[in-house]
């Protein structure tokens, strides 16, 4: 299998290559810029799989496909805020959020091998993706959510929600009134609906609202614990791989 990595950060490219080797996948080529990738595709046939960073040193990687035709399955490697990730799902594209987790890489490779055999070529509509990868300041986000309470629908303004969390296969909104409401959605489906200025996904289980954070304290293994004004049913821990982005989000 011919695998291509397009990543402008050379240490990140080497790390991904080592992780793939540990999975028994050999990387055929590593490219580090839009210009280099365009030149490579102009002289080589399509690989079996591409690991593609979105933001390269000389532009967005989508510019590669504006210049040369490429028909190959793609797994995005991205540091973009999670509001953008719905774009990849809508286009049936896998993605890995940086820093890449070994378990996530294993899962993505398994999905590729099971669902996208070598004979299949994924036709990607990059224009649709680019439309969704807009500046968060220019997007409209959901201002209220609804939850069923008995025979009634409860309207919950977004600014009153301290956090969204998953528990027992359900997704809940915890409010500043100390109540939690079961929603008919998932955390993944919430991603494009939440303002990245207000909400941050600190772990697989929690989104927190910056306006309701009471305290942040150091936790074991270089992690952080977030304390909210009212919600205290479970500990909210910022996963280690998200600590750096969380700190940047707070600024």
N, C-alpha and C positions, 0 to 999 in steps of 0.2 A: 504494500500500500504506500503510495506517495503522499506524504503529508508536508504541507507548506505552512510556515509561521510567518506572519507579517506583523511586526512589532518594533516600534522605534526605540524602546528601552532595551538595550542589549542584555543587561542582567536579567530582566524579566523574560526575554526570549530564551536565554540559556536555561533559566529555571524551568520554564514550560517544557523545553526540550528534554531535560532530565526527568521530569515527571512523566512525560510520554514514554520515554525509554523504559521507565519502571513499569509501565503498563504494557510493554512489549511492542510499542509503536515507534518506529524509527522516523525521525524527521529528515526529509530529503534536502530541504533548503530553508534558510532563515533570511528574510528581507526586512529592511528597516525604514523605508520611506516610500512615498507614493511614486516618486520618480524611478526608484530602483525596481519597484514592483511592476510598473508599466513596461519597463525594459525587459524584465524577466518573462512576463506573459507574452510579449511580442516575439519571443524566441523559443518558447517552450509550450508543450501541451498542458492542458488543465490537469492539476493534481487530483487525487482522490478525495482529499479533504483539506480545507483551509482553516487555520486558526487566525482570526483577523482582529487586530486592534482597530478601534474606530478613529481615534485621534492620533495621527502620526506627526512627525516633526515638521513635515512640509505640507500638511493639509489633512482633510478628512479622507479616510480610506475609500469612501464612495467614489472619489475622483478617479481611482484606478479603473473602475468599471464603466465610467463615462468615456474612458480613453480606449479600452480594449475589451472585447467580449470574453466573459468568463462564465462558464457553466460548471460549477462545482459546489458541493455541499459546503456550508460555512458554519463554523462555531465562532461566535463573536467573543472576544476577550475585552472587557470594558470596565472602565472606572466611572462610567456615567452614573449620575444619580438614578435611583431605581424607577423614577417616573418614566424613564425612557424605555425600560425593559419590555413593557407591553408591546412596543413596536416590533420587537423580535418575535414575540409569541404570536402576534397576529399574522406574521409572515412565515410561521412554522420554521423558525430558525432557532437553533440552540444558542445559548450564551453562557459565559462564565464571568462572574463578577470578581474583579481584582480586589485583593490578592487571591489568586486561584486556590481553591481548596481541593485536596486530593480526592475526597469523596465525590465532590461535584464533577471533577474531571472524569472519574471512573464512570459516573452516571451518564455524562454526555457522550462518552465513547460507546457505552453500551447502547444508548438510544440510536446513535448513528449506525452502528453495526446491525441493529435489529430492524430499523425502520427505513434506512437509506442505503440499501445495498449499492455496490459499485456501479451497477447498471443504471441506477436512477441518478438523474442530475437535477439539482434543485434550481429552479428558475426564481431568482430573487428580484422583487420589485423594490429597488433601492429608493425610487422616488417616494413611494409610500412610507418607507422608513424615515427618510429625511424630513418628511412633513411632520412626523410625530416627534422627531428629535429637535424640537424648537426650544428656545430659551424659556425656562419655567416662568419667567416674569410675563411672557406673552400668552400663556395658557390660561384657560378658564378651568377652575377646579370646583369640585362639588362643595356646595355651601351647607348642605343639610343631608341627613341620612334618615331612613325610616326603619323602624323595628316593630314587629308584631307583638302586641301585649294583649293576650286573650283574643277578643274579637275586634280590638282596636289597633290602629297604626299610630305609633309614637314618632313624632318628628323631632329629630335631634340636631340642633345646629352644630356645625363642625367645630366652632370655637369653644363649645362646651365639652368636647370630647378630650379627655386627658390621654387616652391611649386606645389603640385597637390591639386585641390579642386573640390568639387561638388557644382553644382548650377543648379537649374531648371531641375533636373533629368539628368544632363549631368556631365561629368568629364573632367576637364580642366588641362592643364599644363601651368603654368605661367613662362615665361623665363626672364633671366636677360636683355633682350632687351626691356622689357616692353610689350611684346605681350602674349596673352593667346590663346591656341589652344585646340579645342574640340577633345577629344580622343574617340576612339571606345572601351571603357573599363569602369570599375567601380573602385572605390577605393579599394573594397574588392579584385578584381582580380589583382590589382597592388601589393598587400601585398607580395607575394613571389618573385616579380620581383625587389623590391627595396632593396638596401643595408641598413641594420639597422645602419651601421656606419654613413651613409650620411643622411638618411631620417627617420623622426619620425612622427607618426600620433598623433598630438596634440589634435585632437578632431574628431568627426564623419565626419567633413567636410574637414579637412586639413591634408596633409602631408607637412612638411617643410624640406628644405635642409639646413644642418648645415653650409655649406659654404656660404650661402646667408643671414644669420641672421645678421641684423645690430644692433638690440637692443632688450632687454627683460626687461619689466617693470612690476611692481606689478599692479594687477588688483583687482577688487572687489571679495569678497567671497573666498579669498586665492588662486585666480587664477593668471595666468600670461598672458601678452599680448606680442606677438612676432611681431617685425617689421623687414621686409625684405628690401633688398636694393632697389628694384624697385616696387614690387607688393604692392598696397595699395587700391585695390578695396573694400575689406572687412576687418574688424578687424579679426586678427588671435588670438584666445584666447585658451590657454591651459586649457582644462577642469580640474576641481578640482581633480578628481580621477586620472589624469595622470601627475599632477605636480611633484610628487616625482620621478616617472620613467623618466620624462623629464629632471629633474636636474641631475639624474645619467647619462643619455645619454650624457649630455653636458660635463661631466668630461673626 
